[in-house]
């Protein structure tokens, strides 16, 4: 087959399938996580509202019974309060166990609250009770929290309860007492009910709306994070596929150059022999880069994670980068206090190289790579004396294609660094120094790198 009509690489055909599968796998958990978090917070609001209702009912019963001397069916009313308290305790137990709160559970909780209010009103005057408008509080909360069908069911249930109370209820002598203005028990009760309704509606509807805004912000953040991870998967597949394809021609070039070095007509010319040796060195460097790409993708044949020590890893990292940039004035400071055994992480190594490359571009005369320890955290800092980050770049640091460099795919270096460190359980911070220049700080938990000492087990 001619070079102008190459066969499609298998990895190219697999990319589209992998991308589609990754998007489908990630979109559903992202949405579910944010909705579950909001459902738990909304259930907590209903629990708090129910505690207020319990306290209000107890206070009202005590005032009517002992303040006004009116007989009340204390046992049934106390049973309703006990049922509300039991529901709250059960709801708190669910929140403690971190189980998912469904919209159906919120609907059931509001139905229970309406039923409890109905029983208390039935025992204390029915629709003549001045606290009857508290139905509106439950209906309003249902309109904000519930889906369309459950909201309609809650409204219908509240209407049926109100209609039943107009026909069936236990009379309350206090409501027939006469008075003037606020001195009338009925008028005073309506005023108190209005105040309670207004305050609770403002407080709880505001908090529910805040929960909804936080849910939307969390959804947006999780979707952005999933999109960034999908982007990493795409680049990883592209890089590993390209590395596999480049392996064969690079090996062929290496063999050809080795044959040239053994040809007398070529080795007789010192200048030509030097150029062949330089070509072999560059091919070897390309093969080393390809091997590094495959190692980062976990696809290197016959390779395994390299065991080393903290000092060897840090010293080798600084030495290897300095060898590729001999003109750079790199200051290396190893302030780590213990030479722990670790697993050499090739992706972290490449991430630090990216940060050093960026610093070298803006500050070739001086840059510093420092390592230190903060408790159980490895801290790596790269400092330069360049112009620093522009405010608009600093606010979007770590996102793809956020760069002032005028070239294609600029800004991916720091994006990869942020995601590599995050995958290892760490964080990256970028800041401008007061004395000039910028600083990138990478903080990684030692548990992600250090090899724990284990006692010898079976001899097998």
N, C-alpha and C positions, 0 to 999 in steps of 0.2 A: 504494500500500500504506500502511496506517495506521501511526502511530508505535507503536501497541501491538503490532504484528505485524511487526517489522523483518525484513528478509531476512538470512539468516546471512552474515556476512562471510567472504570466501574465506580470509583468514588464519586464522580460527578453525578452519576445516575442515582446514587444513594442519598445525596444531599437533600433533595426536595422531600423525600420520604421522611428523613430524620427531622427536618425543620418542621414539617406539618405535625408529626407525632409529638415533638417537644412542645409546640404551642398548645396542643390539645391537652397534654398532661398538666401543664402549668396553669392554664387559665382557670380551670375549675377549682383547684385548691386555693388559688389567690382570692377568688371571690368568696368562697366558703369561709376562709379564715377571717376575713373582715366582717362578714355578716354574723358569724358566731360571736365575735368580740362585741359587736353592737348589741346583739340579743342579750348577752349576759349583763351589759350595763343597763339596758332597759328593764330587765327583770329586777335588778337592784333598785332602780327607781320605784318600781311598784312595791317592793318590800318596804322601802322607806315611807312611801305614802300610806301603806297599810299600818305601819307603826303609828303614824300620826292619827289615822282613823281610830285605832284602838285607844290611844290616849284621849282623843276627843270624846269618844263614846263613854269611856269611864268617867271623865269629868262631867259630861252632861247628865249621866245617870245619877251621880252623886249630888249635883246641884239640884236636880228636880226632886230627888227623893228626900234629901235632908235639908236643902235650902228652902224649897217650896212646900215640903211636907206632903208630896203627892205620892200615892201608892203606885208602884211599878212591879211588873212580873220579873223580879230580880233573877230568878234561876234561869229562865229561858234567855234573857238578855246576856247573862254571864256566859251561858253556853255558846252563844254566837261569838262573843269576844274570845272565848277559849279556842273556838274553831279558827278564827282569824290568826291568833297567835300560833297555833299549830301549823297553819299553812305557811306562815312566815318562817318558822323554824325549818320546815321541810325545804322551802325554797333556798334558804341559806345553806343547807346541807348540799343541795345540788350545785350551788355556786362553788362551794368548797371542793367538791369532787371534780370541778372543771368539766362537767358534762355540757353538751351542746343545748342551748335554749332555742327552741323552735317557735315560730309564730303561733302555732297551735297552743303551745303552753302559755304564752302571753294572753291569748284569747280565753283559755280556761281560767286563768287567774283573774281576769277582769270580770268574767261571768260569776265567779265565786264572790267577788267584791260586791257586785250588783245584788246577788242573792242575799248576802249578809246584810246589806243596807235595807233591803226589802223586808226582811224578817224584823229588824229593829224598828222600822217604821210601822210595821203591822202591830207590834206590841206597844206602840206609843202614839196612837192617833191617826195613822194612815196618811192620806193626802193632806190632812189638816196640820200635820206636823211641819213646822217652819223649815226643817232641814231636808225636806223633800227635794229641793233643787240640787242637792248633791248628786243626783242622777246625772246632771249635766257634766260634772267633773269626770265621771267614769266614761260617758259617751265621748267627750272631747279627747280623752286619752286614747280611747279606742280608735278614733278617727286618725290620730297621729301614728299609732303603733301598729295597727292591724292592716291586713289586706282587705280588699273590697268585700269579699264574701263574709268574712268574719266580722268586719265592721257592721255590715248590714244586719247580721244575726244578733250582734250585741245591742244595736239600736232597737230591733224588734223585741228582744227580751226585756229591755228596760221599759218600753212602752206597755208591754203586757203586764209587767209588775206594777207600774203606776196605775193602769186601769183596774187591776185587781184590788189595789189598796183603796181605791175610791168606793169599792163595794164591800170589801171585807177588811176589817181592822178592829183593833181593841180601842175603845174610846179612852181619851185622856182628859181628866177633869181640869187640868191646868190650862188647857187650850180654851176653855170656856170662861176663864176668869177675865173680868173686865179691868180696863185701865186706860190711861190717857197717854197717847204718843208712845215714847220709848218705855213708859211704865207698863204697857201691855206686854204680857209674856210672849204672845204670838209675834208682835212687832219686834220685840227685842231678839227673839229667836231668828226671825227673818234677816235682821241686820247682821247678826253674827254669822249666819249661813252665807250671806252675800260676801262678807269680808273673807271668810274661809275659802269660798269658791274662787274669788278673784285672786287671792294671794297664791293658792296652790296651783291654779291654772297658769299663772305667770311663771312661777318658779319651775314647775315640772315640765311644761311645754317648752320653756327655754332650754332646759337641760336635755330634753329629748331631741330638740333641734340641734343642739351642740353635739350630741352623740351621732346624729345623722351626718353632720359636717365632718366629724372625725372619721366616720366610716368611709365617706367619700375620699377624704385625704389619704386614708390608709390604703384604700383600693387603688388610688392613683399611684401611690408609692410602690405597692407590691407589683402592680402591672409594669411599672417602669423597671423595677428590679428584675422581673421575669424576662422583660424584653432585653435587658442588658445581658442576662445569662444566656438567652437564646443567641445573642450576638457573639458571645464567647464561644458557644458550641459551633456556630458557623465558621468562625475564624479558625478554631481548632481543627475542624474537619478539613477545611481548605488547606491549612498548613500541613497537616499530616498527609493528606492526599498528594499535595505537591512534593513533599519530601520523599514519598515513596516513588513518585515518577522521576524525580531528579537523581535517585540513587543509582539507577542503571547507567545513564549517560556519564555521570561522574566517575563511576568505576571504569567505564570504557576509556575515558580520557586518561585516567591514572595508568591504565595498562599501556596505552599508546605512548604516553610520555616516558614510561619506564623502558619501553622498547627503544625509543629515540636515544635515551641516555646510553644505550649499549651499541649504538651505531657509530663506527669509527669516523665516518665522514661528518658527523654532527659534533662528536666530542672533540674532534681535532681543533675546532674553533672555540677558544675560551669564552668569547663573548656569547656565542650561540649556546654553549653548554650552560653558562650562567642563566641565560633566559629560560632554558628548559627547566633548570632547577627551581627558578622562581615560579614558573608555571605549575610545577608539581606541588610546590608549597601552597599555592593559592587553591589548587584542586583539593589538597588535603584539608585546607581550612574550610572549603565549601562542604566537604564530606563531614567535617566535625560539626558544622552548623546544622546540616540535615540530621545528624545523629541526635543533636540536642533537641531539635523539634520533635523527633519521634520519642525521645525520652520524656519530654514534657507531656506528650499525648499518651504516654504509657504503652507505646507500641514498639519499642526497640526490641529487636530479636536477641534473645540470650542475655538480656540485661536485667538487673534487679536494682533495688534501691541501694545506694552506696552508703556504707556506715563510715562515719568519720567523727571528728571531734569539733567542738565549737571553735577553738582557735584555728584548726586547720581549715575549716570552712570559711571563716571570716578572712584569715590571712590569704588563702588561696583566691577568694573572691576579689580582694583588693589587688593582688598581684596579677591575676589574669586580666582584669580590666585595664590596669596600668600598662600591661604588655601590649595591648591593642591600641593604646593611646599614649605612645611614648612622649609626645609633646605636651601632654597634660601635666599640670602641677597638682598632683593629688596628695592631700594630707590624710593619712590613715591613722586613726586612733582607736585602739582596741582596749576599751575599759571594762570588758566583761571579766568577772572575778573568778571564774571556774571553768576549766577545760572539760566540759561535759561531753559524754558520747551522744552523738545526734545522728539522724538520718539526713544525708545531703539532699536538699530539696531543689531540683533543677529549675522549677518554675519560680521559686523565690530568688534564686541566683539570677535568672534572666530579668526578673522584675527590678532588682537592684541595679543591674546593668542599664536598664532603660532609664532609671532615675539619674544615674551617673552620666549617661549620654546626654540627657536633657540639660543637666547642670553644666556639662562641658561646653555645650553649644553657646551658652550665654556667658560663661565665665571660664574661658580656657586658661587664664593665668593663675587661677586658684579655685580649688574646691576641696571640700572636706568630707570624708566618709568616717563616721564614728559609730562604734558599737558600745552599748552599756547594758546594765541589768537594773530592772526596777521590780524587786520582789520576784515573782514568778513570770516575768515578762522580759523578752528580748527587745531592746530598743535600738533601732538602726536609724541614723540621721545622715542625710546628705544636705550639705550647706554650700551655697555659692555666693559670689559677689556680683551677680548680674543685676538687671533692672528690677527683678522681682515680678510677681504676678500682677497683671492688670485686675482691677476690682471685679470686672464682669467675668473674667476667667476664674478668679479665686472663688466666686460664689457658685460656679458650676464645676468645680474641680472634681475629677474622677468620672465625669461623663464622657462618652465617646465624642470625638471630633470637636472638643473644646480646646482650641489652640489658636495662637496668633501667627503660626507658621503658614506661609502661603504655599502649601503643597498638598497633594492628594493624600487622604487618610491620616493627616496630621492630627495629633491629640489622642491617638490610640495607645501610646506608651503608658501614660499615667492611668488611663482607663484599665488597662491590663494589670497594672501594679495594684490598683485598688481592689480589683476582683481576686487576684492571686492571694493577697494578704487576707481578704475577707474569707476566702475559702479555707484558710488555715486558722480561722478564728480570731484574727487580729483586726486592727484598724489603721488607717492612714490619715495623717493630718498634714495640711499644707498651710504655710503662713509666710508672710513677708517679715523680714528682720528689721528692727528699728535702725540698725547700723547700715542697712542696705543689703540687697540680695534676698534670696528666698531659702526656705528650709522645708524639706520633706521628712516627716517622721513616720516610721513604720514600727508598730508595736505588735509583737506576736507572742502568744502564750507559749512558754517553754514546753508545755505538754504536747504541743503539735510537732515538736522537733526532737525532744530529748528521748533517748532510749532508756526506759526504766530498768534498773537492776533487778533481775529475777533469780531466785534460788534454783539450783539445778534440780531438774525433775527426774523422770525416768532416764536410764542410760540408753534406751533404745534410740 
